Amino acid sequence: MGRVSQAQAEENRRRVVDTASRLFRERGTHVSVADVMKAAGLTHGAFYKQFASKEALVDEATAHAFAELAQRYNTGLERHDGQRVAAQQALIDAYLSVEHRDAPADGCPVAALATDIAREGEGEAGGREAHRVYAEGVADFAEFLARDDQDGIVRLCTLFGALVLSRATKGLPLSEEILAAAHRALTEAG
């Protein structure tokens, strides 16, 4: 088998990062390299041509997930002609939906990666970059959610907590009650 072109190698790397980002949000960062590569349609051996370690992939996949999140709220601002309150409300509506609850692979990295990032720790080798990216992503998301009358961190904690609890109680009426209660709290307060 011949060497791949530089363009193909870049495309393969992008595909691996995107696939890992989705799998890590869906199943956690403990997903094996072999599983990531299989899902990306590439061989396990090809991984080491692209990445120094799994930790390097976790770092890059975390950054990718937060870039997607930032793109979502920036697109929301564009859709609402820069009207922040309308963009925030559209994001809250989508965030606290059954569809978002049921699709962690495409969902918010704040909720999906929190436990794994906390377990990696900021001081461990390989965990520092993902931890830094995660913390910056949380701060940026909170800043987007802030209003004159509401702290963005409190609003983010409400979104995050509701989503995590709703996912943990999925299949029970309580799950949707949690989403609805958080939606009311964020909508009535704003």
C-alpha positions in Angstrom: 0.0 0.0 0.0 1.4 3.4 -1.0 1.8 6.6 1.0 -1.2 8.9 1.2 -0.9 12.5 0.0 -0.5 15.3 2.4 -4.1 16.5 1.6 -5.4 13.0 2.3 -3.4 12.8 5.6 -4.9 16.1 6.7 -8.4 14.9 5.8 -7.7 11.7 7.7 -6.6 13.6 10.8 -9.6 15.9 10.6 -11.9 12.8 10.4 -10.2 11.2 13.4 -10.5 14.3 15.5 -14.2 14.8 14.5 -14.9 11.1 15.2 -13.1 11.2 18.5 -14.9 14.4 19.5 -18.2 12.8 18.9 -17.3 9.4 20.6 -15.8 11.1 23.6 -18.9 13.2 24.1 -21.1 10.1 23.7 -19.1 7.5 25.6 -16.3 9.3 27.4 -12.6 9.7 26.8 -11.9 6.1 27.9 -13.0 5.0 24.3 -10.1 3.1 22.9 -7.9 4.4 20.0 -8.9 1.2 18.1 -12.6 2.1 18.4 -12.0 5.7 17.3 -10.0 4.6 14.3 -12.5 1.9 13.3 -15.3 4.5 13.6 -13.3 6.9 11.4 -12.8 4.1 8.9 -9.0 4.0 9.3 -6.5 1.4 10.7 -5.3 1.5 14.2 -1.7 1.8 12.9 -2.6 5.0 11.1 -3.3 6.7 14.4 0.4 6.9 15.3 1.2 8.6 12.0 -1.1 11.4 13.1 -0.9 11.7 16.9 1.9 11.3 19.5 -0.5 9.7 22.0 -4.2 9.3 22.9 -3.8 12.2 25.3 -2.9 14.4 22.3 -6.1 13.2 20.6 -8.1 14.0 23.7 -6.6 17.5 23.7 -7.4 18.1 20.1 -10.9 16.5 20.2 -11.8 18.6 23.2 -10.7 21.8 21.4 -12.7 20.7 18.4 -15.9 20.1 20.5 -15.6 23.6 22.0 -15.0 25.2 18.7 -18.2 23.6 17.5 -20.1 24.9 20.5 -18.7 28.5 19.9 -19.7 28.2 16.3 -23.3 27.3 17.4 -23.7 30.4 19.5 -22.0 32.7 17.0 -24.3 31.3 14.3 -27.2 32.0 16.7 -26.1 35.6 17.0 -25.9 35.9 13.2 -29.4 34.4 12.8 -30.8 36.8 15.3 -29.1 39.9 13.8 -26.7 40.2 16.7 -29.6 40.3 19.2 -27.9 38.5 22.1 -31.0 37.9 24.2 -32.8 36.2 21.3 -29.7 34.1 20.4 -29.4 33.1 24.1 -33.0 32.1 24.3 -32.8 30.0 21.1 -29.7 28.3 22.5 -31.5 27.6 25.8 -34.5 26.2 23.9 -32.3 23.8 22.0 -30.1 23.0 25.0 -33.0 22.0 27.2 -34.7 19.9 24.6 -35.3 16.1 24.5 -33.3 16.1 21.2 -30.2 17.5 22.8 -30.6 15.2 25.8 -30.8 12.2 23.5 -27.8 13.1 21.3 -24.7 13.6 23.5 -22.4 12.9 20.5 -23.5 16.1 18.9 -24.2 17.9 22.1 -22.5 20.2 24.5 -18.9 19.3 25.6 -19.4 21.1 28.9 -21.9 18.4 30.0 -20.4 15.5 28.1 -16.8 15.8 29.1 -17.0 17.2 32.6 -16.4 14.0 34.5 -13.5 12.8 32.2 -11.8 16.2 32.3 -12.1 16.3 36.1 -10.6 12.7 36.4 -7.7 13.6 34.1 -6.7 16.4 36.4 -4.9 19.6 35.5 -1.5 18.4 36.7 -1.3 15.0 34.9 0.8 14.6 31.8 -1.4 15.0 28.7 -4.4 16.2 30.7 -3.3 19.8 31.0 -4.2 20.9 27.5 -7.7 19.4 27.5 -8.2 20.8 31.0 -7.2 24.3 29.9 -9.3 24.1 26.7 -12.3 22.9 28.8 -11.9 25.7 31.3 -11.6 28.3 28.6 -14.6 26.8 26.8 -16.7 26.9 30.0 -15.7 30.6 30.6 -16.5 31.6 27.0 -19.9 29.8 27.2 -20.7 31.5 30.5 -19.8 34.8 29.0 -22.1 34.3 26.1 -25.0 33.4 28.5 -24.5 36.4 30.8 -27.0 39.2 30.9 -27.1 42.4 32.8 -29.5 40.8 35.3 -28.1 37.3 35.3 -24.7 35.8 35.9 -23.6 33.6 33.0 -22.0 31.1 35.3 -25.3 30.6 37.2 -27.1 30.2 33.9 -24.6 27.7 32.6 -24.7 25.7 35.8 -28.5 25.6 35.4 -28.2 24.4 31.8 -25.4 21.9 32.6 -27.1 20.5 35.7 -30.4 20.1 34.0 -28.9 18.3 31.0 -26.8 15.9 33.1 -29.7 15.1 35.5 -32.1 14.7 32.6 -29.7 12.3 30.9 -29.3 10.3 34.1 -33.1 10.0 34.5 -33.9 9.4 30.8 -36.9 7.1 30.4 -38.6 8.5 33.5 -41.1 11.4 33.6 -38.7 13.2 35.9 -36.2 13.6 33.0 -38.5 15.9 31.0 -39.7 17.6 34.2 -36.1 18.6 34.9 -35.7 20.1 31.4 -39.0 22.0 31.7 -38.2 23.3 35.2 -34.8 24.6 34.1 -36.3 26.1 31.0 -38.9 28.0 33.1 -36.2 29.2 35.5 -34.0 30.6 32.8 -36.9 32.0 30.8 -38.8 33.6 33.7 -35.6 35.1 35.2 -34.7 36.7 31.9 
